[in-house]
């Protein structure tokens, strides 16, 4: 989350609206597929102009992105 917060702060400095979505923080029972699919779905629902996905220590699931 530290990297995401740093990116958020830099984007906020240029007047960007930033929404951080971390599904596993809200639902510890979330699946790998939810981890990948939920954030872009939320971005689409909000009408985002830009979507940035940060992955740290990814690759523990049984599928490829």
C-alpha positions in Angstrom: 0.0 0.0 0.0 2.9 2.3 0.5 3.7 2.5 -3.2 0.0 3.1 -4.0 -0.2 5.9 -1.5 2.9 7.6 -2.9 1.5 7.4 -6.4 -1.9 8.7 -5.1 -0.1 11.6 -3.5 1.8 12.5 -6.7 -1.4 12.3 -8.8 -3.3 14.4 -6.3 -0.6 17.1 -6.6 -1.6 17.5 -10.2 -5.3 17.7 -9.3 -6.2 14.1 -10.3 -9.1 12.4 -8.6 -7.7 9.1 -7.3 -9.6 6.1 -6.0 -7.6 3.2 -4.5 -9.3 -0.2 -4.7 -7.8 -3.1 -2.9 -10.4 -6.0 -2.8 -8.6 -8.3 -0.5 -8.5 -5.5 2.2 -12.3 -5.4 2.2 -12.8 -9.2 1.8 -10.1 -11.5 3.0 -11.9 -14.4 1.3 -11.7 -12.9 -2.2 -10.4 -15.1 -5.0 -7.6 -14.4 -7.4 -10.0 -13.8 -10.1 -11.8 -11.1 -8.0 -8.5 -9.5 -7.3 -8.0 -9.0 -11.0 -11.5 -8.3 -12.2 -13.1 -6.1 -9.5 -10.9 -3.0 -9.7 -11.3 -2.4 -13.5 -15.1 -3.0 -13.1 -15.2 -0.3 -10.4 -13.2 2.0 -12.7 -15.7 1.4 -15.5 -18.6 2.1 -13.2 -17.1 5.3 -12.1 -16.4 6.4 -15.6 -12.6 6.6 -15.1 -10.5 8.3 -17.8 -7.5 6.3 -16.8 -6.9 3.1 -14.9 -3.6 2.1 -13.2 -3.0 -1.3 -11.7 -0.1 -1.9 -9.4 0.8 -5.5 -8.6 3.4 -6.4 -6.0 4.2 -10.0 -5.3 1.7 -11.1 -7.9 1.7 -14.6 -9.4 0.4 -16.6 -6.4 -2.8 -17.6 -8.3 -3.4 -20.4 -10.8 -3.9 -18.2 -13.8 -2.0 -15.6 -15.9 -2.8 -11.9 -16.4 
